[in-house]
């Protein structure tokens, strides 16, 4: 087996306090966990605002046709998905620096992401080029978001080698990401609330669109969206700086000697790993279901249910429930097991069907709370399971150098691809149903289609995903065995390295 030739980075064999030995080995301070967790907050805030409001902005503010809006969402998600393997390849080949291998990518992408996100909500004066404008900037935003998210999510593997500390750091991260999701959607929603007041229309011609595209767009509406975009964009450089100052990236030098292989060969090895296959396949459907439900909640409440005045409160309740339930689900993961926590995702099924069947105010608030708790566990589970999959691969397959970014980037690639397909097909279905931008009331066909998209579609996807997750092979017992065997390997290799160092010192 070939020996890795990469630089050992910031951790050396002499740094015994950072080694896996000792009772406090691998422990992370609360400050370090907090700084790590806050690094992903801006991306989640921006993604949350886009998930809940971008489609509404494209259809009712920018007033582009539903077919173009579908194309914008699909192209953006597709470019983001295509950037994932590229990000995995480039980042896995990045050299170690004083900040590590992953942190420089997070720090470098943040200012460009801030600018791109701001222009995503800008209203260009040439109406006929708006579809091209938003397609381009949404695609660039998704690609840059990937270049930040892949190293950020993979950074978990380089903060510590202790599984419990990784799970704890993941819980901090998911809690702060939920806070970012809550903050992004809430701040954005509060700022743009005046842009979506119920229109005053005559009793006749309720389904007639407003006179012309140019005159239908209010400058006040576009200004509100730009203010909201500027507020969220400003958090990118701030949070990236805090992450850089508060965390230390360490390589795992005490595991088996790592072998450098070609990226696509490494990708082939990871895709053939059975636990990874089942994890990715299950969350292809689950994450797509969450994205569909988020994207169509506001549209459903605005056009298909008498809930227009409750939109902001419902979105807020969904996200507050997600934030508050994340610590509970982290406790539940450790107490009962990660696979058992999937029962929380199943709560999406009755809640989605109930909202579609009985869209009343009490039902809507109940469903919003249940959906928030389900979104929390659906967001936490895959990122908590991925480190276990990587450790299982390290133990039973080749110890490939840079494999962490391959695992994380390919996971994000597949989930983004499934989300792009689900959202583009769903938005196209609105076009076929006859959705009209700027009308006071949508047709019955559109109302039925929105009801299907908020109820039957996510329900079906969740059931398929949970069925696949039920045969996920890494149980709690297997996870503990993996951790024990890896710790034995690290201790053995550390002892050998120290013995070799001592022998060299004696001979000299």
NORWO-V898056 format. One line per field, one symbol per residue. ss: DSSP state (2 for helix, 1 for strand, 0 for the rest). A space follows every 10 residues. Layout:
ss=???
This chain:
ss=0000000000 0000022200 0000000002 2222222200 2222222222 2222222222 2000022222 2222222222 2222222222 2200001001 0022222222 2222222222 0000002222 2222222222 2222222222 2222022220 0022222222 2222222222 2222222222 2222220000 0000000000 0022220022 2222222222 2220222222 2222220000 0000000010 0022222222 2002222222 2222222222 2222222222 2220000222 2222222222 2222222222 2222220002 2222222222 2222222000 2222222222 2222222222 2222222222 2222220001 0022222222 2222222222 2222222222 2220000000 0002222222 2222022222 2222222220 0000022222 2222222222 2222222222 22222220
